[in-house]
Structure formats: C-alpha cells, structure tokens
Amino acid sequence: MRAELLSVGTELLLGDIVNTNAQYLGKELASLGINVFYQTVVGDNPERLKNAYDIAINRADIVITTGGLGPTKDDLTKEIAAEYFNKKLILDEKSLGEIMEYFKKMNYTPTENNKKQAYFPEGCIIVKNNNGTAPGCIIEENSKIAVLLPGPPREMKLMFNESIVPYLKKFQDGMLVSKSLRITGIGESSVDDAVGYIFDRQKNPTVAPYAKDNETVLRLTAKVNHEAEAARIIAPIEKEIREVLGDINVYGINEQTIEEVVAKILIKNQFTIATAESCTGGLLAGKLIDYPGISEVFLEGAVTYSNNAKVKRLGVTENTLKDFGAVSSECAGEMAAGIAKNAGTTIGISTTGIAGPGGGTDEKPVGLVYMGIYMFGEVKTKKFNFVGNRQKIRDRATFTALDWLRRELIEHMKQV
C-alpha cells in the first residue's frame, strides 16, 4: 500500500512550526509496511488544498492529512475533503456532545464556531480525539482512503496510535523493521567506500547510510511478516558491517547516544570521573549528567576558563602556561591529572582550545583543541582541528572527547 502525507497549514510553509508530524507518521507507517513516496505541505488556501488532494489521491492509496481541523475559518481540511469527494457535511451530535464535555472539564467556555468541529463528511468513520476538541475522520471512496488528523502533535499521535493503527493493520502486507548502527571515527564517504558493496547487493534487508553531526548512521531495514524474523535477517549483515568497519567504530545502535554508551561503561565498572573544561565550557560535564544514574560515578566538573583558574583549581604550572600556553598538549595533560587528583577520581578528562571566532593565530588557529585523559595513573593527550562556527566547534569537541574516552575505556577493559 502506498501512502502520502499531506500537512496543512501556512505556518508550516513560513517555518514558524517544524513539521514533526510528517517525521512521526513516516516512521510509524514504515513500521506497518506502508510505503510513503511523497510528503506535501500546503497552506490554508482552498484551491491549493483541493489541488493537493487531487494530486495525492491520484498517486497514493491512502492520504493522511494533519492540520486544518480547528474551529476557525482558515481550518478547511475537512471542508475541502468533503467537496473533493462530493459529500455533504453533517452534524454529528455525539461528537458535539464530546466537544462540549471537553470544554466543561477544562473549565473553558466554547464559542459558536466550535460546533464546526462536529460536522463531518457524510458516511465517514469518525475518529474520537481524546486529547483535544478536533475529532478526525476516515473517508473511504472508490478504493481510496483519506485519513484526516488534527495538527497538534500531542493530539495527532494519540489518535493515530489508538484508532488509525488498528484500522491500517487490515491492509498490512508485512512490516518494516529497522536497526540503526551509529558509527564514529569514519566519515560517510569512507563508510560508503568500505561497505558500499553491501548496499548494492542487499534487497532484504536494505542498508542505507545517513550523515549526521559527528557520526554516520547505517540503517538496516528488513521487510518481514513478524517482528521476530527481523533479527534473524539483519544479524548476518550487521556482523559483516562490524567486521569491515571495525567493531570499535560502531559505538551504538538505534537511539543510543555517545554519552549514554560512555556512562553505562563507567557505571558498570564503577570508574569515577571528573571533568576539567576550558573551550567546551561545561558541555562535556553536561552531556554526562544527561544520563540518569551518572551520580554514582561523576563526582565533579570544573570550567577553568582563565589561566588563573587552571593554576589555582587544577594545579597547572605557571611554567607550562608560559612555555606552551593554555592551548597546548602539556596544559591539557596537567588539567586532566589535576582534576582527577583534586576530585579523587579514577579518571580525569580535559578540553582546552580556541573556539573562535577570534583568538586564532597561524600557529594556533580557530578550531584547534587539545584534550587530555588521566586514567589509572597514566596521562594521554590528543590534538584536534575542528571547523565550523563557535558552537559547532564546541559541540564537536565534546562529542570527540566522549568518543575518545569510550575507546580508551574499551581498550583498558581488554587488558585487565
């Protein structure tokens, strides 16, 4: 079955609202084995909306609209659908009663135009809204289906899960199950070069690469009749990809974040950690703290932005700052060791660099970042050169520091 998503609202075209509904529905329909080949956004204009209906209905089996079910004059999705399918709008007393009851519970006074939301195309299936005042509906006509859902995501998602998914399952021809491999340390082009032959030969599962900030994602998607089949089909391809790319470079799966992976290693092994940051300004500590339960092992974070703070708080020597500067391998190493010593932790990690836009020189350009890791009595440092604006450099440095720490932890555990 082919579906098309039709998002209605001038605010979407103007960029005032991000179209998260289309993203959500695309994923949900894929999991049901329903293909989405087109997504359309159209403003609150009767002629353009009717034309969008016509195009979508002619190239898809089912059209799912979001938005335009409100009480105002520019909410036209239902009205244009009725006109397109040549159906009268009829008041549904049950829906009207539910709308009035909703206002009563919310202690709001309805206006006359709220009754508009209780009118539906004749013969349609009315879909109750348990999170708002705009019911949806399903129109079945000449082997075509139009599903009309409200625009607010909290209303749309609940309605889709409660009512539309059960309705769509009767059309389901298998399902699509995906598993994403999150890869870092290898750029998208290098990933494609290394495992591109797998992309070319695969039909089920399919393998598709996606470039994201700081990482590449490979999505493995299997078409199966039952979810349990997916693991069996995906497993050998995942194994081959990991062998080709190196298992260490696949840091996580699906929605795992780099900070989650690192935090789990630290907590599982009870390795305590403290952070000392300059150019990242607390982002590194913040990422670790994002993970619930990290308080078991994360003891302290220091933002030592000035040279004076590096000396007083971390024990960086005056000679190091004089001879090598704050942005140096030597300083990064002393920062990592100093925070670990002062906090009494197993691990200390540091960042110091030039995030820009000013402050760079030929010798030390914007984007230059040194990192240090103190671990089990040993200090290591690394030099990186990042590109981008100030925030991007700081974000990339934070991600890279966490990934380096992950690799060092894995290597340490192999040796013990």
Phi, psi and omega in degrees: 000138179255133179240153173230140180258129181238105181264126188248128176152123179298330180296333176289319180294326181278352180081011179289333180230135176279136185278072179286339179298317181296320178299313182297311183294323178302314179294316183293319180293322177299320180293339177269359181079019179259124183280135173245113182260339182219144169233134181234139172244129181226145181281180183278066181231123187304313184291317181291325178293318179296320178294321178295320175302312184299315180296313183294316182296326183282343181242005179221159177276329181222134177246126179248118179257149172230136178095162176079022179251013182282186185271353187274169185294333181272002174272098193238003187302313182291319181295317180289326176297317178297318178295318182297318181270005177058052180235146177283150172269125185236137178290129175256110186297323180297314180296321179299317179297321179292324177294315179297322179293324178297315179298322180296317180295325181276359181061036177250153176259117180290154175255170184300324183289349176293338177296335178305329183286350180261006176264137184222153175300136183304131176084001182281167173266119181276134182247119184291142175256109181269008183228011183185194186256356185253099175294156175257185177200163178236125179250125177248121185206122175052050179065013176245153182228134172240125178249120183253118182239154178291163183279319182302124185305321182295331176279315184297314184297315180297315180297318181297314182291319184285321190241321187279320179301311177301323179295317184286336184298336179288345177260001190289128175243083186077184179216158176255126179239127184244150171225128182255133174257124182262120190240134177224158182090351178226127180289164182301317181295323179291322176298314180298319180294323184282319186239014180302329180296332177289320178303316187292325187269344188277134172246319177208106008278160172270155179233125181228133179268147176223126178273131176230170178303124174072359184204166172240138179248129172254120180257120178260121185236123180249137173263118187222167175272329180225144185302327182298334180292332188300316182300319181295321182284322184282326189307311182294327178289319177299318180300317180294318179297315180298321180293319182289315185276340186095119186302328181297333182278346175266099189273339182197177178231153177053241187264012179298143175254162180297323180291326177295315181299313180296315182300320180295321178296315181298313183292316181301321183262359181056042173273115179280152186215150173221152183241144174232116187236144171242280186294331180279347169053037177099355180296322181296311177298318181299320179297316179296320182290342176300335184273123180297136179093358182293344180298343176297328188233337179275112187262327188196148173224135181234132173258100184255082189282322182270160176298321180300318179294323179296322180288307186290318187273325189247348180080020173296135186278151177299322180297321179298315181292324181288318187276326187240338181089165181293326179266087183201161177297319182297317180293318180300318179296316180292326177296314181295315180292322182294317181291324179294318180296312183291326181271346181072041184250162176290325187232140170231140180226142187224157172223138174209131184187192182240105184274344178082188004284342178256181174095352181276157175226175177299322181283321180231087185282165173302134182102350178286126180223132172253143178232150177230145173230124171256123183214118177055041174088357181245140179250132174233147177228157177217151178248137179227151172235112181254156176239159180124184178282179185305313183292321181295320178298316180295318179295316180294322178296319180297311179299315183296322178297317179294320180292319177299316178300317178303313181296320179293321179295316180297318179295319178298316183291336175291331187269346182257000000 
